[in-house]
Amino acid sequence: MAETAILLAVKKISIAMAGEILSLAKPMFRNKSELVAALPSNMELVKEELEIIHAFIKKISTTQCNDIVLETWLRQARRLAYDVEDIVDQFIYIVGESQVASCVSNLKKLFKKPQSLFSLDRMATEVEKVKHRLRELSARRDRWVQSNASALDVEIPNYDNKQEAYQFRHSQSDNEDDYVGVDKYREILNKLLYSEDCSLCFIAVCGMGGLGKSSLVHSVYKRELSHFDCRAWISVSQSCKIDDILRNMLKQFRGNDDKVQSEVGKMNIEELRTELKKFLEQKRFMIVLDDVWRGAVALEIRNLLSNCGRRSRVVITTRIDEVASIAEDACKIRLEPLNKQDAWILFCRKVFWKIQNHICPPELQRWGEMIVNKCAGLPLALVALGGLLSLRDKSEAEWKSLYSKLTCELHDNPDINHVEWILNLSYRHLPDYLQNCFLFCAMFPEGRLLKKKKLIRLWIAEGFVEQRGTISLEEVAESYLIELVHRSMLQVVERNSFGRIRHFRMHDLVRELAIKLSEKECFSSRYDDTSGVTQIVPDSRRVSVLRCKTDIRLTLESSRLRTLLAFDRTMLHCSWSHYIPSKSKYLAVLDLSGLPIETISHSIGELFNLKYLCLNDTNVKSLPKTVSRLQNLETLSLKRTQLISFPAGFAKLKKLRHVHVWKLLDNAQSSFSQSLGVRTTDGLCNLKELQTLDEVQANEQFVSKMGNLAHLRSLYISDVRSKYCSQLCLSTSKMQHLIRLHVKASNQGEVLRLESLTLPSQLQTLELTGQLLGGVLQSPFFSAHANTLVRLSLCWCNFAENPMPHLSKLSNLTSLRLRMAYTGQQLGFGAGWFP
């Protein structure tokens, strides 16, 4: 919905009107027109009006209304929010420039031609226009939209009966052919239901939407006739009000008598609690709470029934891990997508239900497998698409046609659009701060594994991450990622050696639906001209380039563009100008990794809003001096490039948080000199916001001052000489947030004298490359970190003595890498080592 765009605009205004920025801006308002002087107060008024609109849209969204008038009004609200965001970014930029420019003329020198866009007078006029448009927008709402929303007071979606009935029919299938690959889950559920444990037991069946959680539980529930004295099935998603849930439960327990139903309908919540406790006191009961979205619901039921025993069972189905945590670990059943074999069996059963053994003809095998692969093991989609194809011609052309327009079919075809509806439930239940983060994940190509650290920095650059207390934005963003995983919106593919997420992915169908939502919201678009047709949505804020054979600028000439991600490494152009639309001065994120770019134009300095610049795996050898004008830059990544030095003025980039710059020397990564770090520059140690610095060449001056980088969490320093080591140990001791440290000697013969190394207790990863004295492993550092180090790498250390007896005392070590570390012939291990 449009509320995500409006919320982002509100956040931007809050930043612009914050004490620090506003105090810096006040001198700029002197001797200006009355309209300019009123700019701060007018922006506050705009913010307040947007907050009301945001609240209204949140309320109206609970109807899931498809009214075309409402959709038109939402598009207008979204466009207005984008305009506000543009104006606020201009304001923040002008305030920042006023601190480094001696006069207004310096600002004009940043551009080849005058840019009236960046004048306070122009901005003040634009804000006045925005105020007028807001009044018009509110008036249209009152005339055309408000009447349809005035009676809505529910907290969660109240889905229309037709759609909900459709969902129920398809989710509670009685056809045994629909149950493929679930026998193990059904067996576990039956064991938990009929175990001899006399206490009340909560069982949680969890997983993403469409996996068949409700179907699995219902297949067991409908066969249960004798083991329980009474039972009830409650579809919680119909209402999140606890009194409605209790009332529904009591009605099912007490039967369909009209008088009983009427009595129960009049009870308040306390009467319902009392009556339920009394009714269930001496009974063995089974309760199913289907599709639970909030942990508070499960907790309320648990507290109500806490004194009930007699081997009673409460089964919960949910997509949310937090809700599932109401059950003990041994009582959780997590459903996973079907494997390829089971997915194919289920698909063929639905398509060829008239044919014995459900055999797919060879001529349809290829397209059938492609359709099944697109479903990625989701039973809901397999059953729906299989049923649809069972009614259509069994021809290669027909199946090819369905595959090519699968997303449109899921959206528009009334026979299968319940798949989209059910999957979109998860998105509609996301809190505001997660919706943009989720949609952003759909910008990556299908099948692409998403990297945690990269995505976190992209989210921060986009402004999606809110400050929470004293923890860093990166930590907040990681909590967002974990929450999306716990809500079954993202799937973990790989964790590091100590359990933290490293790579994850989106389910293919979830990604397709996220793309549909992104295009509807003008959030993002995909550029793919392989078929001669591009898919750029007008006013789209973000573009991911999947395939590009022509001049991309002809399509991307948009002043609204905020993010450009390029994934097609076959693009032939090597000029910077071929990738950057001339009007896209608002770009905040630019990722051109892998493209054949050799030089960066001086015009990069015009991208005043740029926060994230990634040029990994390009042929870039140098950066222009105008990079120093990127006052908002937070992340700079040039891994595996030809760059070995920073441009003059680099230290002016005070907001830098992450710097990755190094040249790859050895593709096989088998030699001592695998990479070459970047040379330091004057003032680098004054970048107080730096959290990551990878890889930087050491020199005496830098080593003596790098203790000023107090917020560093990850440091890779190379070309270290013995004479630097004493000062290096002193400087790193001041880095109280350091989690990862890699120190590499200048050559294989250089000794790293690190006996006095002192690092913060939270250090997790240590990598040392170069000769070490034998006593270093017995130093106070290793004994102090015996319980905290989780990853250790020792390369080219040339230990004469077996290091394993000392290393074995590192009790939390999950990863140990030794390369040319020991000159002996064999390493010995003892019993009880590495506890």
Number of C-alpha atoms within 10 A of each C-alpha: 18 24 24 22 21 25 21 21 28 25 16 21 24 15 15 22 19 11 11 10 15 15 12 13 21 12 11 15 16 11 9 12 12 12 16 21 18 15 20 19 11 18 24 16 14 21 21 14 16 22 17 12 22 20 13 15 20 17 18 21 19 19 17 12 14 9 10 9 12 18 16 11 17 20 16 16 24 22 17 20 25 19 16 25 22 18 24 23 17 20 22 21 18 20 19 17 18 17 11 13 12 10 11 12 9 13 18 14 11 16 12 9 8 11 12 11 12 16 15 21 18 13 20 23 14 16 25 17 12 20 17 11 15 20 13 12 18 17 13 14 18 12 10 12 18 16 10 14 16 10 8 13 10 14 12 18 19 15 16 12 9 9 14 17 12 12 15 14 12 18 18 17 17 14 8 8 13 20 17 17 18 16 11 8 16 16 12 13 22 13 11 19 23 13 11 10 13 13 14 20 23 23 25 28 26 29 24 26 24 21 22 27 27 25 20 22 21 19 17 14 18 10 8 12 10 7 13 17 14 17 19 18 17 20 18 22 20 18 18 19 14 16 17 18 20 21 22 19 20 22 18 16 19 14 10 11 9 9 9 13 17 12 10 19 15 11 14 12 14 10 14 21 19 11 16 19 16 11 13 18 15 12 16 19 22 22 19 24 23 21 21 24 23 17 16 14 17 22 13 13 16 17 9 15 18 13 11 21 19 16 20 26 24 22 24 27 27 27 25 24 22 14 23 29 17 19 19 12 11 9 21 22 20 18 16 15 19 19 12 14 11 17 24 20 19 24 29 24 25 21 25 20 16 10 11 8 11 16 14 18 12 8 11 16 14 13 18 24 15 14 23 22 16 19 22 20 25 24 24 23 26 29 23 21 24 22 20 16 20 17 10 11 10 16 11 14 12 14 20 17 11 17 18 11 10 18 18 15 17 22 16 12 13 9 14 19 18 21 23 21 16 16 20 16 13 19 19 16 16 16 9 15 15 20 18 21 23 22 20 21 18 26 23 20 16 16 11 11 16 19 14 16 14 10 17 23 22 25 22 20 22 21 17 22 23 13 12 10 8 6 9 12 18 17 14 18 25 20 13 20 22 16 18 21 21 21 25 21 24 22 16 18 13 15 12 11 13 13 9 13 19 16 17 19 22 25 22 18 22 22 23 20 23 22 22 19 18 25 22 17 23 21 24 28 27 24 21 19 16 12 7 9 9 15 13 20 19 14 19 22 23 25 22 22 22 19 19 20 14 15 13 18 15 10 14 23 14 19 16 21 22 23 23 24 20 21 19 19 17 12 18 15 15 15 15 19 14 16 20 20 19 15 15 19 21 22 26 25 24 21 19 22 22 20 25 19 21 16 16 17 15 13 18 21 20 20 23 25 23 26 26 25 21 19 21 21 21 23 19 20 16 16 19 17 16 19 25 19 21 23 22 21 25 24 24 18 20 23 23 22 22 21 21 21 18 20 15 15 16 21 18 18 20 19 18 23 21 22 20 20 26 25 20 17 15 13 10 8 11 9 11 19 18 13 18 21 23 22 17 18 16 13 13 21 20 16 21 16 17 24 20 21 18 21 26 24 22 25 16 14 12 20 22 19 16 21 21 17 24 21 19 26 20 21 21 20 22 25 18 24 20 14 13 19 22 17 18 26 20 18 22 24 17 19 21 18 18 24 19 19 21 18 22 26 25 20 17 16 13 18 21 25 20 21 20 17 20 20 22 18 17 15 20 20 19 16 18 21 26 26 23 23 15 16 11 16 18 13 15 14 18 20 14 15 21 19 15 18 23 20 20 20 16 21 20 23 24 21 18 12 13 18 17 16 16 14 19 17 18 23 16 18 22 15 14 12 11 13 14 16 22 20 13 12 6 7 11 8 11 9 6 8 14 16 10
